[in-house]
Amino acid sequence: MKFSGLLDLPHDENTRIIDLRTLRIRFPKIPEDVLRQLLSDHGRNDEFQSAYCDIDIDRMNWRREEFTAEQIINASMNPRFRQWFESVSARAQNYQSQGWKATDSRQKVREHWAEHQTWMVPPVLFSGSLVKSAEEFHLVEGHTRVGLLFGLVKHGFIESSSSHAVWLGS
């Protein structure tokens, strides 16, 4: 099934979120995080459909991998998300005065960053070649998380050599 085929699956009419049980049955080998973040939450999103409609979900392999912050923050991304990415990365400017409160409004998220210096749920990346990107990776879902990492690295609060988990589809 191509990404565009997600439009035919049962979904909530108000939220447009695709039924997770249906996705688990249809794609038993895809990790839960990917089912939830990418297919369920964004499978009916117009911007995602426009960018990824021809991706063959059935042929993809998914692995949870660890990469350096530098590798992750250099990923290509859909240009429509660039402004949000940069906005989130600017939060790190306030880290000196606000600490981890500068990163997110949710206490649980701040506490996780403070303790682990990484995100709670790995973002979703594609191999760059899958979307004809010159970059090694392409950021699909997790622009807030990766944008924050970019800002924290840029301002020297997290090392560019630090390791972070991602879901990599190829």
CORVEN-V659537 format. One record per residue. N is the residue number from 1. OMEGA is omega in degrees with one decimal (NA if undefined). D_CENTER is the distance of its C-alpha to the mean C-alpha in Angstrom with 2 decimals. Layout:
BEGIN
N;OMEGA;D_CENTER + N;OMEGA;D_CENTER
END
This chain:
BEGIN
1;174.5;21.23 + 2;179.6;19.38 + 3;179.6;16.31 + 4;178.6;19.03 + 5;177.7;20.81 + 6;-179.8;18.41 + 7;-178.4;20.39 + 8;-176.5;23.38 + 9;179.2;22.11 + 10;-177.1;23.26 + 11;175.9;21.32 + 12;-177.1;22.15 + 13;-178.6;24.05 + 14;-175.0;23.20 + 15;-175.6;19.44 + 16;178.9;18.81 + 17;-178.9;16.68 + 18;-178.3;17.62 + 19;-176.2;19.70 + 20;179.0;17.92 + 21;178.4;21.31 + 22;179.7;21.77 + 23;179.2;18.47 + 24;179.4;19.45 + 25;-176.7;22.82 + 26;-176.7;21.77 + 27;-173.8;19.10 + 28;-177.2;20.47 + 29;-179.9;18.92 + 30;-178.9;15.23 + 31;-178.3;13.78 + 32;180.0;13.70 + 33;-178.9;10.12 + 34;177.0;9.16 + 35;-175.0;12.12 + 36;-173.6;11.26 + 37;-172.5;7.66 + 38;-172.7;8.08 + 39;-177.9;11.84 + 40;-174.8;13.38 + 41;-172.0;11.58 + 42;-178.2;10.99 + 43;179.0;13.56 + 44;-179.5;16.18 + 45;-176.7;14.45 + 46;-179.0;16.68 + 47;178.0;14.34 + 48;178.2;12.14 + 49;179.6;15.55 + 50;-176.0;16.98 + 51;-168.4;14.50 + 52;-173.5;14.06 + 53;-176.1;17.27 + 54;178.3;18.99 + 55;179.6;16.49 + 56;-176.0;18.49 + 57;-178.0;16.46 + 58;-177.4;19.59 + 59;-176.5;19.83 + 60;171.5;16.43 + 61;-178.6;16.36 + 62;176.7;13.60 + 63;170.2;13.87 + 64;-174.8;12.51 + 65;173.3;13.24 + 66;176.9;13.93 + 67;177.8;13.80 + 68;176.8;15.21 + 69;-178.6;13.63 + 70;179.1;15.47 + 71;-175.4;14.01 + 72;-175.3;10.35 + 73;176.5;11.30 + 74;179.4;13.38 + 75;171.8;10.88 + 76;177.3;11.85 + 77;175.3;10.08 + 78;-178.0;11.66 + 79;-179.8;14.45 + 80;-178.7;14.31 + 81;-175.4;11.32 + 82;-177.8;13.10 + 83;177.9;15.38 + 84;178.9;12.95 + 85;-178.7;11.13 + 86;177.0;14.74 + 87;179.2;15.87 + 88;-179.1;13.54 + 89;179.9;14.48 + 90;177.5;18.06 + 91;-176.3;17.99 + 92;176.8;18.65 + 93;-177.4;22.02 + 94;-177.4;23.22 + 95;-178.5;22.43 + 96;-177.4;26.01 + 97;-175.0;27.61 + 98;-175.7;25.25 + 99;-176.1;23.62 + 100;175.6;20.48 + 101;179.7;21.38 + 102;-172.3;20.05 + 103;-173.8;16.43 + 104;179.2;16.06 + 105;-178.0;18.65 + 106;-176.4;17.97 + 107;-178.5;20.28 + 108;179.3;18.51 + 109;178.8;15.36 + 110;-179.6;17.83 + 111;179.0;19.83 + 112;177.5;17.09 + 113;-178.5;16.23 + 114;-177.1;20.02 + 115;-171.6;20.76 + 116;-177.1;18.07 + 117;174.9;16.73 + 118;-177.3;13.13 + 119;178.6;10.53 + 120;-177.5;11.68 + 121;-179.4;8.90 + 122;175.4;6.99 + 123;-177.7;3.25 + 124;176.9;3.96 + 125;169.9;6.27 + 126;166.5;9.68 + 127;-177.3;12.90 + 128;-178.1;13.99 + 129;-179.7;17.17 + 130;-179.8;15.69 + 131;178.2;15.19 + 132;176.7;18.16 + 133;175.5;16.48 + 134;-180.0;18.69 + 135;179.6;15.90 + 136;-177.5;15.18 + 137;175.4;11.43 + 138;179.2;9.50 + 139;-178.4;6.00 + 140;-178.8;5.32 + 141;-178.9;2.71 + 142;-177.7;2.48 + 143;177.9;5.62 + 144;-179.4;7.85 + 145;-177.4;7.15 + 146;175.6;7.27 + 147;177.4;9.96 + 148;177.5;11.78 + 149;178.5;11.89 + 150;-179.7;13.23 + 151;180.0;15.82 + 152;175.8;16.86 + 153;-178.3;17.47 + 154;-177.5;19.20 + 155;172.6;21.48 + 156;-179.6;22.27 + 157;173.5;21.06 + 158;-179.4;18.86 + 159;177.7;20.01 + 160;179.2;18.27 + 161;179.9;19.43 + 162;-175.8;17.71 + 163;-177.4;15.75 + 164;179.5;12.24 + 165;173.7;10.84 + 166;168.4;7.95 + 167;-177.0;8.20 + 168;175.5;9.84 + 169;179.3;11.35 + 170;NA;14.60
END
